[in-house]
Amino acid sequence: MGKVIPDLKVFLLLIFLSLVILFLDTINLLNLPKKLMFYITNPVSFGIYNTSRNVSRQFYFVFQARFAAQENKALKEQIGKLLSENAELRKKIGEVSAMLSQEKHLDPNTYNLLPVRPIGLSRYLKIDQGSEAGIKVGQAVVSEDNFIGKVVSVSPSAANIQLLTDPDFKVAAFSQNKEGRAKGVLAGRFGTDLILDKILHEEKIATGDLVYSEGLEEFLPRGLVLGKVTEVMERENEVFKQAKVTHVFDIRDLELVFVILE
């Protein structure tokens, strides 16, 4: 029980010291020690305040940077999605436009046309439809009134198209201008060029003339555009003359081509 009640002497001493300090402060004798303590503790307090403020700023910056990074990531994802949707929409618009344009050149009531997408180009043009869609070897492939090539191999879901520029491809053709027409055989050369061969010297042909299909082949309608004459080559001692021919379009730009099923 003696330990619970503080020692009376200590208690009285503390009261006395408190009264002395209060008296000294009342008569302003503690101003100098108080100022001294202020000068000692003030820099410490200011340092603690600055430190806490800088720490707060750092935490705020880290929070804001993390929030900005998350927001930037979300915006990038939204932009990517919008770009993807825009590309898909433009692709569909291009396909619809190609189909409408195709109907103006080849009557769908006369020809059964199957729209297909090019999915690869090497020696052959690969398309995304095959025998499951009714495609067979030997069928012609067109774009508007331009002849692209013919089907040479078919799988259930794809097919390969032999292009006009293929060295093994030959087709009866003619050119037309105001002075007349010239007949010949159009053949691929080196996989890039076309040559209209077997043209009689007296037949009229000139640079810029369009070259058309004769339609002698069973698979190929007459009057499809095969290309445009870029140069006429004549030799006096030769029985025939030749003409260099180029495509009027770039196959790599085609979004949609059409297989003539019937």
C-alpha positions in Angstrom: 0.0 0.0 0.0 3.0 2.3 0.7 4.0 2.1 -2.9 0.6 3.3 -4.2 0.9 6.8 -2.5 3.8 8.9 -3.8 6.5 10.0 -1.4 5.3 13.2 0.3 8.7 14.9 0.1 8.9 14.3 -3.6 5.4 15.5 -4.1 6.0 18.7 -2.1 9.2 19.3 -3.9 7.5 19.1 -7.3 4.8 21.6 -6.1 7.5 23.9 -4.8 9.4 23.8 -8.1 6.2 24.4 -10.1 5.5 27.5 -8.0 9.0 28.8 -8.4 8.8 28.3 -12.2 5.4 30.0 -12.3 6.7 32.9 -10.2 9.9 33.3 -12.4 7.7 33.2 -15.6 5.4 35.8 -14.0 8.2 38.3 -13.4 9.7 37.5 -16.9 12.9 35.9 -15.6 12.3 32.8 -17.9 12.2 34.8 -21.1 15.9 34.2 -21.8 15.7 30.4 -21.3 12.5 30.3 -23.3 14.1 32.2 -26.2 17.1 29.9 -25.9 14.9 26.8 -26.1 13.0 28.4 -29.0 16.2 28.9 -31.0 17.3 25.4 -30.3 14.0 23.7 -31.1 12.8 25.9 -33.9 15.2 24.5 -36.6 14.3 21.0 -35.6 10.6 21.7 -35.8 11.1 23.4 -39.2 13.1 20.4 -40.4 10.5 18.0 -39.3 7.8 20.1 -41.0 9.7 20.3 -44.3 10.5 16.6 -44.2 6.8 15.8 -43.6 5.8 18.1 -46.4 8.3 16.6 -48.9 7.3 13.1 -48.0 3.6 14.1 -48.5 4.6 15.5 -52.0 6.5 12.4 -52.9 3.5 10.2 -51.9 1.2 12.5 -53.9 3.5 12.3 -56.9 3.8 8.6 -56.8 0.0 8.3 -56.5 -0.6 10.7 -59.4 2.0 8.9 -61.6 0.5 5.5 -60.9 -3.0 6.9 -61.6 -1.7 8.6 -64.9 0.0 5.3 -66.0 -3.3 3.4 -65.4 -5.3 6.0 -67.3 -2.7 6.1 -70.1 -2.9 2.3 -70.4 -6.7 2.4 -70.6 -6.6 5.1 -73.2 -4.1 3.1 -75.3 -6.4 0.1 -75.1 -9.4 2.2 -76.2 -7.4 3.7 -79.1 -6.3 0.3 -80.2 -9.8 -1.0 -80.1 -11.1 2.0 -82.1 -8.4 1.6 -84.7 -9.2 -2.1 -85.0 -12.9 -1.4 -85.4 -12.1 1.4 -87.9 -10.0 -1.0 -90.0 -12.7 -3.7 -89.9 -15.3 -1.1 -90.9 -13.2 0.2 -93.8 -12.6 -3.4 -94.9 -16.3 -4.1 -95.0 -17.1 -0.9 -96.8 -14.4 -1.7 -99.4 -15.9 -5.2 -99.9 -19.4 -3.8 -100.3 -18.1 -1.2 -102.8 -16.3 -3.9 -104.7 -19.4 -6.1 -104.9 -21.5 -3.2 -106.1 -18.9 -2.2 -108.7 -18.6 -5.8 -109.9 -22.4 -6.0 -110.6 -22.0 -3.0 -113.0 -19.4 -4.9 -115.1 -20.6 -8.5 -115.1 -24.3 -9.2 -114.9 -25.0 -11.4 -111.8 -28.0 -12.8 -113.7 -25.6 -14.1 -116.4 -22.6 -15.1 -114.2 -22.6 -16.8 -110.9 -19.9 -14.9 -109.0 -18.4 -15.9 -105.7 -16.7 -13.1 -103.7 -13.4 -14.2 -102.2 -10.5 -12.5 -100.3 -6.9 -12.7 -101.4 -4.9 -14.1 -98.4 -1.4 -14.6 -100.0 0.7 -13.8 -103.0 3.7 -15.7 -104.3 3.7 -17.4 -107.7 0.0 -17.9 -107.2 -2.6 -15.8 -105.6 -4.2 -17.6 -102.7 -7.8 -17.0 -101.8 -9.8 -17.9 -98.7 -12.5 -20.1 -100.3 -12.2 -23.6 -101.7 -14.2 -26.7 -102.8 -16.6 -26.3 -99.9 -17.8 -23.0 -101.6 -18.1 -24.7 -105.0 -14.7 -23.6 -106.4 -13.1 -25.9 -109.0 -9.9 -26.1 -111.0 -10.1 -24.2 -114.3 -12.6 -21.5 -113.1 -11.8 -17.9 -114.0 -11.2 -15.2 -111.4 -12.1 -11.5 -112.1 -12.2 -8.1 -110.6 -14.8 -5.8 -112.2 -14.2 -6.4 -115.9 -10.5 -7.3 -115.4 -9.3 -10.9 -115.7 -7.1 -12.0 -112.8 -6.3 -15.6 -113.6 -7.7 -19.1 -113.3 -7.9 -21.6 -110.4 -5.1 -24.3 -110.6 -5.5 -26.0 -107.3 -8.2 -26.3 -104.7 -8.5 -27.5 -101.0 -11.7 -27.5 -98.9 -11.1 -24.0 -97.6 -8.6 -22.3 -100.0 -7.5 -22.2 -103.6 -4.5 -21.0 -105.7 -5.0 -18.7 -108.7 -2.5 -18.8 -111.6 -2.0 -15.2 -112.7 -1.7 -13.8 -116.2 2.0 -13.0 -115.6 2.8 -16.7 -114.8 5.3 -18.0 -117.5 3.0 -21.1 -118.1 -0.1 -19.0 -118.7 -1.3 -18.3 -122.3 -4.6 -16.9 -123.5 -6.0 -15.7 -126.9 -6.3 -11.9 -126.9 -6.9 -8.9 -129.1 -6.3 -5.1 -128.8 -8.7 -2.5 -130.1 -8.2 1.1 -131.3 -9.8 3.5 -133.8 -7.7 2.2 -136.6 -8.6 -1.4 -136.1 -7.7 -4.4 -134.0 -4.8 -6.8 -133.6 -5.0 -10.5 -132.5 -2.4 -12.5 -130.8 -1.5 -14.8 -127.9 -0.9 -13.1 -124.5 1.7 -14.9 -122.4 3.3 -14.3 -119.1 7.0 -13.6 -118.9 9.3 -13.8 -115.9 6.3 -13.7 -113.6 6.0 -9.9 -113.9 5.6 -8.9 -117.6 3.1 -9.8 -120.3 3.8 -10.2 -124.0 1.2 -10.2 -126.8 2.8 -12.4 -129.4 1.9 -13.6 -132.9 0.5 -10.3 -134.1 0.5 -9.9 -137.9 2.5 -6.8 -139.2 -0.5 -5.4 -141.0 -2.7 -5.3 -137.9 -3.0 -2.0 -136.1 -1.8 -1.8 -132.5 -0.4 1.1 -130.5 0.9 2.1 -127.1 -2.0 2.7 -124.7 -4.4 0.2 -126.4 -6.3 -2.1 -124.1 -6.0 -5.8 -124.6 -9.1 -8.1 -124.2 -9.8 -11.8 -123.9 -11.0 -13.5 -127.2 -13.0 -16.0 -125.2 -11.7 -19.0 -127.2 -10.9 -20.8 -123.9 -13.9 -22.6 -122.4 -13.4 -21.0 -118.9 -12.9 -17.4 -120.0 -15.6 -15.0 -121.2 -14.9 -12.8 -124.2 -14.1 -9.1 -123.7 -12.5 -9.1 -120.2 -9.6 -6.6 -119.9 -6.2 -8.3 -119.8 -4.0 -5.3 -119.7 -2.7 -2.2 -121.6 0.0 -2.0 -124.3 3.1 -0.2 -123.2 5.4 -0.9 -126.2 5.1 -2.3 -129.7 8.1 -4.3 -130.9 8.5 -4.7 -134.7 11.2 -6.4 -136.8 11.1 -6.3 -140.6 12.5 -9.8 -141.0 10.1 -11.3 -138.5 6.8 -12.8 -139.5 5.0 -11.5 -136.4 5.4 -8.5 -134.2 5.0 -8.3 -130.4 3.7 -5.9 -127.8 4.6 -5.5 -124.2 1.5 -5.4 -121.9 1.0 -4.4 -118.3 -1.8 -4.8 -115.8 -4.1 -1.8 -115.4 -4.2 -2.4 -111.7 -2.0 -3.7 -108.8 -3.2 -7.1 -107.6 -1.8 -6.3 -104.1 -4.4 -3.5 -103.8 -7.4 -5.8 -104.3 -9.5 -6.4 -101.2 -12.0 -8.7 -103.0 -11.9 -10.8 -106.2 -14.7 -12.9 -107.8 -14.6 -16.5 -109.0 -16.9 -17.3 -111.9 -18.6 -20.5 -110.8 -20.7 -20.9 -113.9 
